Amino acid sequence: MTHLSVEMLAADAAEPITTAGHAQLGIAVLAGIAVIVLLITKFKLHAFLALIIGSLVLGAVAGAPLDKTITSFSAGLGTTVAGTGVLIALGAVLGRLLADSGGADQIVDTILAKASRKAMPWAMVLIAGIVGLPIFFEVGIVLLIPVVLLVAKRGNFSLMRIGIPALAGLSVMHGLIPPHPGPLVAIDAVGANLGVTLALGVVVAIPTMIIAGPVFSRYAARWVDIQPPENLVPERTSDDLEKRPGFGITVATVLLPVVMMLAKALVDIVVDNPEHTVQRVFDVVGSPLIALLTAVLVAMFTLGRAAGFTRGRIAVTVEKSLGPIAGVLLIVGAGGGFKQTLVDAGVGQMILDISKGWNISTLLLAWLIAVTIRLATGSATVATISAAGLVAPLAAEMSTPQAALLVLAIGSGSLFFSHVNDAGFWLVKEYFGMNVGQTLKTWSVMETLISVVGIVCVLLLSLVL
């Protein structure tokens, strides 16, 4: 298990934009985060604007010159968007094709048709895991909510018995598995291998989804026994399609980028020669950009054409997929700017100076930092980006598996206890027709379970890798 090393940070740290002491830096961090939380929750300001203002407050309280703070924020924003913006866009296109073609519904309907009543919660977590691979959490909820409500109503299930497994599958994928924005940014920040992170992420995700999904749903259904709200059972868009793609080809399309990235990781391990022709080919084929681009192009035929879409209809679908992610890109970018401001202010050095006497693993420290930022800001993505920036110097001397586990530790921490400052909290509350207390007892506890089980799995893997 890798432990803290101040020397690692000292070797890699950039020139700080301030010479403030630890106490002043600590106050600056708390002030910056407090401003972000207050602006988002009290004044309902968009997270993009809140992150900009929070970064400026952080720099000002830390005593950094305004121009240097702006430079740090701009550099972090640009680097983050450049590294993940295209991938987020491609993921959005693939998700929209999956939804509009009826491919997502085909996966759902096929699995549910073969699942018994006893196996239904397990079927729901499987569906969410598959559907959640290429699409954002919010999109996944929109896709799966109609199915969750219909299954619960027709099968006379408690809504929590069906809904919690679906939410767990989506949330785990969102927090741990690339090509979701948070994991991608963390991989880039710490220099981890994407394929190895993906492979280990699946290993961590499976037990995490099982415990936080089907297992926990038994208790959640007892604590909050509610039925599907009648006014929230919408019609599915694919019901209007004359045909839709088959189950096998849809699953194959969704898994294509994952297989390509895993193939690269396998070749890297087996060949282990950057100059070898085979490895160079797979370095291209398995890169996230090429893998997702290939999946999108393939999906235009396997999903779009299979649903009877004309070229014009496919073009419209692609165009419609890009508009809604503008906010996501801006928030992710601003989160990167806030992260860079933290780093350049010297917060990473401060954390290591304070904790250099602690006998604590780097993985656990990364998790705790992500947990703190998650609780303060309500954003898993902001927590992932900020924590990754703070602990990135520690990955310099890590092995490839350990660097991947660092990403997963951060991702696990970013999911801890979603509450009232998280947009996902309100989304789940409204869709399931719960009050705040019921949402805390179900959704918030489920998120905490995911976080805790995730870090336990990561720490166990670190003992053998």
TORPAVO-647391 format. One record per residue: z, x, y of N, C-alpha, C in turn. Coordinates in steps of 0.1 Angstrom, whole numbers, plus 2048, in hexadecimal, padded with zeros to 3 digits. Example, Ala and Ser with C-alpha at 12.3 -4.5 7.8 and 13.67 -1.06 7.14 Angstrom:
<pts>
84E8847C784E87B7D384E8847DF;8478807EA8478897F584F881800;
</pts>
This chain:
<pts>
8008097F480080080080080980C;7F78078157F680F82180180C82B;80781783181281583A80E81A848;816816852813819860812828862;80982C86B80783A86E80383A87D;80D83F88580A8408937FF84A896;7FE85588D7F485F88F7E685988E;7E484F8867D78498847D3843891;7DC83C8987D88358A57D68408B0;7DF84A8B07DD8548BA7D085B8BA;7CB85C8AE7BE8638AC7B285A8B1;7B484D8B07A98448B37AA83C8C0;7B683D8C67B88348D17B08388DD;7AB82E8E47A38308F17AD8338FC;7A88389077B083A9137B582D918;7C282A9197C781D91D7C481B92B;7C380E92F7C080A93D7CC809945;7D880B93F7E580B9467EF814940;7F881994880282294381081B942;80F80E94181C806941824809935;83280793783B80A92C83A7FE922;8428009178417F690C8467E9911;8517E99188577DC91D84D7D4926;8467DC92F83D7D59378317D092F;82C7D89268217D491D8257C7915;8317C89108357BC9088357AF910;83B7B191C83B7A592682C7A1929;8237AA92B8157A792E80F7A0922;8117A491680C79D90A81178F90A;81E78D90B82478090B81F777916;81D77D92281877592D80977192B;80177A9267F37779237F276C919;7F976D90E7F97639047FF755909;80A75691081074A91680674291F;7FF74A9277F57449307EA73D928;7E574491E7DB73E9167DF73190F;7EC7319097F17259037F371A90D;7F971D9197FB7139237EE70D928;7E471592A7D77109307D0707925;7D170A9197CB70390E7D26F690B;7DF6F790A7E76EB9067EB6E1912;7F06E791D7F56DF9287E96DA931;7E06E49347D66E093E7C86DD937;7C86DE92A7BC6DA9227B06E2926;7B26EF92A7A76F892E7A06FD922;7936FE92278B703917790711913;79171490679772190178F72D907;78272B90A77A73690F78073B91D;782731925787734933796738932;79E7329297AC7369277AD745923;7A474991A7A57579157A1761920;79775D9297947669347A076793E;7A675C9417B175C94A7BD764944;7BF7619377CA7689307C8777930;7BC77B92E7B978A92E7BC79093C;7B87899467BB78E9547CA78F957;7D17849527E07849547E679094D;7E17929407E679D9387E57AA93F;7D97AD9457D67B994C7DE7BB958;7DF7B09607E77B096C7F67B396A;7FC7AC96080A7AE95E80C7BC958;8037C19508047CF94B8027DA955;7FD7D69617FB7DF96C7EE7E696C;7E47E19647D77E79647CE7E3970;7C67EB9757BD7E89807B47DC97B;7B17D39847A97C798179B7CB97B;7957D59827877D997D7877DE96F;7927E596B7937EA95D7957DF954;79D7D69587A07CA94F7937C294C;78C7C095777F7B99567757C094D;7757CE94E76C7D69467707D5937;77D7D59357827D492777E7C7921;7817BC92877E7AF92376F7AD921;7677B292A7587B09297537B891D;7587C491B7547CD9107587C6902;7647C19027687BA8F57607AE8F2;75D7A68FD75579A8FB74779E8F6;7417A78FD7337AB8F97327B18EB;73C7B98E773C7BF8DA73E7B48CF;7477AB8D17497A08C873D7978C6;7377938D172C78A8D07207918C9;71E79E8CD7137A58C77157A78B8;7227A98B47247AB8A672479F89D;7287948A372978889B72177C89F;71C77C8AC7157718B170976C8A9;7007758A56F477189D6F976B890;70377188A70776C87D70D75E87E;71575C88971A74E88B70F74488C;7057488946F973F8966F273C889;6F07478816E97458746F173C86B;6FE73E86B707736863707727867;7067258747057178796F8711875;6ED7188756E07138716E070F862;6E671885A6E771584C6F0709849;6FB7088507036FC84F6FD6EF853;6F56EF85E6EE6E38626E36DF858;6DC6E98536D26E58496D96DF83D;6E46E58396EB6E082D6F06D1830;6F46CE83C6F96C183F6EE6B7840;6E46BA8496DA6B184C6D06AD840;6CF6B78376C66B582C6CC6AC821;6D96AA8226E16A38176E56AD80C;6E36BA80E6E76C38046F66C3802;6FE6C280D70D6C280B7116B6804;70B6AA80770E69E80070B69F7F1;7006A67EE6FB6A77E07066AF7D8;70B6BA7DE7156C27D87226B97D5;7266B27E07316A97DF73069E7D4;7256977D572368C7CC7226907BD;71B69B7BB71A6A07AD7276A47A7;72F6AB7AE73C6B07A97456A47A7;74569B7B074E68F7AF74A6867A4;73D6857A173867D79673D682788;74068F78874469577B75369777A;75B69478576969778577168A781;77B68C77978468177578E67F780;79567477F79F6717897AA67C78A;7AE68177F7B868C77F7B3699786;7A669B7847A06A878979B6A6797;79C69A79D7966987AA79B6A27B5;7A86A57B67AD6AF7C07A66BC7BE;7A56C07B179E6CD7AE7906CD7B2;7896C17B077B6C07B477A6C17C3;7836BC7CA7836BC7D97846CA7DE;78D6D27D878F6E07DD7826E87D9;77C6E57CE7706EC7CA7646E97D3;7636DC7D77596D87E075B6DF7EE;7676DE7F276A6E48007676F37FF;76A6FA7F47687087F375970B7F4;7517047ED7437067ED73C7037FA;73F6F77FF73A6F280C73F6FB817;74B70081675170782174C715822;74571A81874072881973772B825;72D723828724727833727720840;73071684173270E84D74070F853;74070C86074D70D867757702862;76470586476E6FB86076C6ED865;7696ED8727686E087975C6D8873;7516DF8707456D986A7486D485C;7506DC8557546D984775C6CC847;7656CB85076D6BF8517646B2853;75B6B485D7526A986074A6A5854;7466AF84C73E6AC8407466A6835;7526AA83375A6A682876369A82A;76769783776F68C83A76A67F834;75D67B83575866F82F75B66E820;75967A81A75B67A80B76A679808;77268080F78067F80D78567080E;78166A81978665C81C781652811;77465480D76E64B80477464D7F6;7766597F277D65C7E578B6567E4;7926597EF7A06547EF7A16457EF;79763E7F67976307F779362A7EA;78862E7E47826287D878B62B7CC;7916377CC79963B7C07A86387C2;7AB6317CD7B962E7D07C263A7D0;7BE6457D57C66517D67CD6517E3;7D96587E47DF65C7F07D56657F8;7D46638057CA66B80C7CD67A80C;7DA67D80B7DE68B80B7DB6927FE;7DB68A7F37D768F7E67C96947E5;7C068E7ED7B26917ED7AF69A7F9;7B56978047B269E8117B76AC811;7C46AF80D7C96BC80E7C16C7806;7BC6C47FA7B46CE7F37A76D17FA;7A16C78007956C98087986D2814;7A26CF81B7A66D78277AA6E5823;7B16E78187B46F48137A86FD810;79E6F78097926FE80678B702813;78A6F981C7836FD82978A707831;79770683279F70F83A79F71D834;7A171E8277A172B821793733823;78972B82177B73182477A736832;77F72D83B77E73084A78573D84D;79173F84779A74A84B797757844;79275683879176282F78376782C;77A75E82C76D762826762763830;75B76E83174F76F839744767833;73B76183A73776484873E75C853;74A75785175175085C75575A867;75575587375775E87F76376787E;76F76287B77B76A87B77A776872;77777486577677F85C76B789860;76078486575578D869759796874;76079187E76579988976F7A3884;77879F87B7837A887677C7B386E;7727B086676B7BA85E7657C4867;75F7BF8727587C887C7637D1883;76E7CB8877787D288E77F7DD887;7827DB87A7897E587277F7EE86A;7727EB86B7687F38637697F1854;76C7E485076D7E284275F7DF83C;75E7E082F7527DD8287517CE825;7467C882A7457BA8297457B581B;73D7BB81273C7B78047497B87FD;7507C37FF75E7C47F87677BA7FE;7677B880B7707AE81176D7A080B;76079D80A75C79080476178E7F6;75F7997EE7647987E07737977DF;77A79F7E678979E7E678D7917EC;78678C7F678977F7FC7897747F3;77F7747EA77E7697DF78976A7D6;78D7767D27997787C97A67737D0;7A77757DD7B376F7E47B27607E6;7A675C7E97A374E7EC7A67447E1;7A37487D57A473F7C97B273A7C7;7BC7437C57CA73E7C37CF7387CF;7CB73D7DB7D07377E87CC7287E9;7BF7267E67BA7187E77C170F7DD;7C37147D17CA70C7C67D87087CA;7DF7127CF7EE70F7D27EF7067DF;7E77097E97E77017F57E06F47F5;7D76F37EA7CF6E77E97D46DD7DF;7CF6DD7D27D36D37C87E26D47C5;7E86DF7C57F76E07C27FF6DA7CD;7FD6DF7D98056DA7E48026CB7E7;7F66C77E47F26B97E87FB6AF7E1;8016B27D580A6AA7CE8166A77D6;81B6B17DD8276AF7E58246A97F3;8186AD7F88146A7805812698803;80D6937F880B6857F681867D7F5;8226847F083067E7F083667D7FE;83468880583A68881383367F81C;82667E81B81E67682481466D81C;81966181881165980F80964F818;7FD65381C7F564A8247E764781E;7E163C8227D463881D7CA63B827;7BD63C8237B263F82D7B2634838;7B16388447B062E84F7A262884F;7A261B84F79661384D78B616857;78F61986478661B86E78062986F;784632865780640865777643859;77363985276A63C84775B63A84B;75564585074764485573D64484A;73164184E725642845720650845;71A65483A71566283970766283D;70366C8456F666D84A6EB66E83F;6EF6758346E567782A6E166A822;6E965F8256E665281E6D864D824;6D465182F6C864D8356BB655830;6BE65F8286B36678246AC661817;69F66381669865E80A69B6677FE;69D6748016A067D7F66A86897FC;6AE6907F36B669B7F76B56A67EC;6B86B37F06B76BE7E66C06BC7DA;6BC6C37CF6C46C27C36D16CA7C4;6DA6C87BB6E76CE7BB6E66DD7B9;6DE6E17AE6DD6EF7AB6D76F87B6;6CC6F37BC6C56FB7C66CD6FB7D3;6D56F17D56DE6F17E16E96FB7E0;6EF6FB7D46FA7057D26F57137D3;6E97157CC6E27227CC6E07277DB;6DB71E7E36D87217F16E57257F9;6EF71D7F76FC7207FD70272E7F9;7007317EC70673D7E76FD7497E9;6F17477ED6E77527EE6EC75E7F7;6F175B8036F676680C70276D806;70A7667FF71676B7F97127757EE;7087717E57047797DA6FD7867E0;6F57847EB6EF7907F06F979A7F6;7037957FC70E79E8027167A57F6;71979D7EC7207A37E17187AD7D9;70B7AB7D87027B47D27027C27D9;7027C17E67037CE7EE7107D57EB;71B7CD7EA7287D47E77287DA7DA;7227D37D07227D97C27197E57C2;70E7E57C87067F17C970D7FD7D0;7147FA7DA71C8047E172680B7D8;72C8037CF7368087C672F8107BB;72480B7B571E8117A971681D7AD;70E81C7B87058277BC70D8327C4;71482D7CE71D8357D77158417DC;70983F7E170184A7E76F98447F2;6FE8457FF6F783F80A6E884380C;6E484E8066D68528076CD84D7FB;6D48477F16CC8427E66C38367EA;6B78367E56AE82B7E96B381D7E6;6B981B7DA6BE80E7D66C980A7E0;6D28137E36DD80F7EC6D880C7FA;6CE8147FE6C981180C6C280380C;6BB8008016B57F38016BF7E8801;6CA7E97FA6D47DF7F96DD7DF806;6DD7EA80D6E47EA81A6DE7E1824;6D07E08226C97D682B6CA7C8825;6C77C78186C77B98126D47B3813;6DF7BA8116EC7B58116F37B481E;6ED7B88296F37B88366F47A983A;6FF7A58417017978456F679184C;6EF7988556E479385C6D978F853;6D479884A6C97958416CD78B837;6D978B8326DD7828286DD77382E;6E377283A6E376483F6D5760844;6CE76984A6C076684E6B8761842;6B97698376B276582B6B6757826;6C37548266C87478226C373C82A;6C273F8376BD7348416AE73283E;6A673C83C69873A83969673382C;69E73782269D7318156A1722816;6AB71F81E6B171281F6A6708826;69E70E82E69470583568B6FF82A;68970681F6807018146896F980A;69370080569B6FA7FA6A36EE7FE;6A76ED80B6AE6E28106A66D9819;6A06DF8236986D782D68C6D0827;6846D88206776D281A67B6C980F;6856CD8076896C47FC68E6B7800;6936B680D6986A981268C6A1819;6806A78186756A181E6736A482D;67A6AE8326796B184066B6B8843;6656B484E6596BA85365D6C785A;6536CF85E6566DC86565D6D9872;6586CE87965E6CA88566D6C6884;6706BE87967E6BA8776876C6874;6826CF86C68A6DB86A68C6E3877;6826E487F6846EB88C68E6E4895;68E6D68956986CF89C6A66D1897;6A76D18896B46D48836BA6E1887;6B16EB8876B66F988A6BA6F9899;6B26F38A26B66F28B06C36EB8B2;6C56E08AB6D16D98AD6DE6E08A8;6DC6E989F6E76F18996EC6FB8A3;6E47008AC6E870B8B56F07068C1;6EE6FA8C66F56F58D27046F58D0;7096EE8C57176EC8C471F6F98C2;7187058BF7207118BC7227198C9;71C7148D471E71C8E172C71E8E4;7347138E27437158E574971E8DC;74571E8CF74B7278C57487358C9;73C7388CC7387468D074074B8DC;7417428E67497468F27577488EF;75D7408E776B7428E376D74F8DB;7647518D276575D8CA7637698D3;75A7688DC7577748E57637768EE;76976B8F477476D8FC7807728F5;78276E8E878C7738E078B7828DE;77E7868DC77C7958DB77F79C8E8;77C7968F378079B90078F79D902;7967928FE7A57938FF7AA79E8F6;7A479F8EA7A87A98E07A77B78E6;79B7B98EC7987C68F27A27C98FE;7A57BF9057AF7C19107BC7C590B;7C07BF9007CD7C38F97CC7D18F5;7C17D58EE7C07E38E97C07ED8F4;7B87EA8FE7B67F49097C37F5912;7CB7EB9127D87EB9197E27F4912;7DF7F79057E88008FE7F27F88F5;7EF7EB8F27F87E38EB7F97E88DC;7EE7ED8D77EE7F28C97F77FD8C8;7F68078D17FF8128D180E80E8D2;8108048DB81E7FF8DD8237F98D0;81B7F18C98207EB8BC8237F68B2;81B8008B281D80B8A88298148AC;82B8168B983781E8BD8448168BA;8448098BC84F8018B98528018AA;8488008A284A7FD89484880A88C;84881589284582288A851825881;85D82088486882287B86A818870;86180D87186280286785C80785A;86280384F85C8058428547F883E;8487F68458417EA8438327EE841;82B7E783881D7EB8358157E6841;8097ED8428007E984D7FB7DB84A;7F97D783E7F47CA83B7FD7BF83F;80A7C283D8147B88428157B7851;8147C38578157C38668097BC86C;7FD7BE8667F17B786B7F37A8869;7F97A385E7FB79585C80578F866;81079786981A792872814791881;80B79B88480579A8917FC78E892;7F478B8887EB7808887F3773888;7FE77288180776688180C76488F;81076E89681676C8A380B7678AD;7FF76D8AC7F57688B67F075A8B2;7F07578A57EC74A8A07F673F8A6;8037428A480D7388A980C7368B8;8087418BF8087408CE7FC73A8D3;7F073D8CD7E37388D37DE72C8CB;7E172A8BF7DC71F8B77CE7218B1;7C972D8B47BB7308AF7BB73A8A4;7B67378987B574088E7AB74C891;7A074889879775289C79C75C8A6;7A37578B07A975F8BA7B37688B4;7BB7638AB7C676B8A47BF77689C;7B57738957AE77D88C7A8788895;7A17848A079A78E8A87A57978AF;7AF7918B47B97998BB7C17A28B2;7C579D8A67CD7A589D7C47B0897;7B77AD8957AE7B88907AD7C3899;7AC7C08A67AB7CA8B07B77D38B1;7C37CD8B07CF7D48B17D17DE8A5;7CE7D98997D17E288D7C57EA889;7B97E888F7AD7EF88B7AF7FE889;7B68058937B78148917BE818884;7C680F87E7CD8128727C4812866;7B880C8677AE80C85C7A681985B;7A882286579F82E8657A0836858;7AC8378537AE83F8477B083783A;7AD82A83B7AF82182F7A3823826;7A682081979B81F80F793812812;78781180C77F80580E7867F8809;78D7F87FD7947EC7FA7A07E9803;7A77F38087B27F18107AE7EB81E;7A37F082379D7EA83079A7DC82E;7947D88237907CA82079D7C281F;7A77C78197B47C08187BA7BE825;7B87C882E7BD7C683C7B77BA843;7AA7B98417A37AD8477A97A0841;7AB7A08347B079482E7BF791832;7C779B8357D479A8397D4793847;7CB7988507C979285D7C578485C;7BB7818537B67748527C176A84D;7C976F8437D476683F7DE76384A;7E176D8527EB76B85D7E5761867;7D87618697D27598737D274A870;7D67468637D773885F7E573385F;7EF73A8637FD73686280072B86B;80672086680C71586D804710879;7F97098767F27028807FA6F7886;7FB6F78948036EC89A7FC6E78A6;8036E28B07FD6DA8BB7F46E28C4;7F46EF8C47EB6F68CC7DE6FA8C5;7DC6F48B97D06F78B17C76EB8B1;7BA6ED8B57B16E18B47B06DB8A7;7B06E489C7AF6DF88E7BB6D588B;7C76D78917D26CF88E7CF6C0893;7C96BF89F7C66B28A47BA6AC89D;7B16B48997A56AF8917A96A9884;7B26B087D7B76AA8707C069E873;7C869E87D7D16938807C9686882;7BE68788B7B667C88E7AE677883;7A868087B79F67C8707A7675865;7B46798637BC6738587C566885D;7C466686A7CC65B86F7DB65D86E;7E066A8707EE66D86F7F566E87C;80266E87D80967188980C680889;81268589481469389581E69888A;82969188783269587D82C69686F;82368C86C81C68C85F81369885E;80C69B8698036A686980A6B3867;8166B586D81E6C186B8226C285D;8266B785682B6B88498216BB83E;8146B88428096BA8388006C583C;7F86C38467EE6CD84B7F56DB84F;8006DA8578066E685C80D6EE850;8136E784781A6ED83C80F6F3833;8046EC8317F96F28297F36FF82E;7F16FF83C7EC70B8427F6717840;80371484180D71E83F80D723831;80B71A82780A71E8197FE728817;7F372481D7E772D81C7EA73B821;7F073B82C7F37488337FD75182A;80774A82581175281D80C75680F;80574D8097FF7507FC7F575B7FD;7ED75A8087E276380B7E877180C;7F37738147F87818167FF78680A;80577D80280B7817F58007877EC;7F57807EB7EA7847E37E47927E7;7E37937F57DE79F7FA7E87AB7F7;7F57A97F97FE7B47F67FE7B77E7;7FD7AD7DF7FC7B07D07F07B87CD;7E47B57D37D87BC7D07D97CB7D5;7E07CC7E17E27DA7E67E97E37DD;7F17DE7D47F97E67CB7F07EC7C0;7E47E67BD7DC7EB7B37CE7F07B7;7CB7EF7C47BF7F47CA7C18007D2;
</pts>
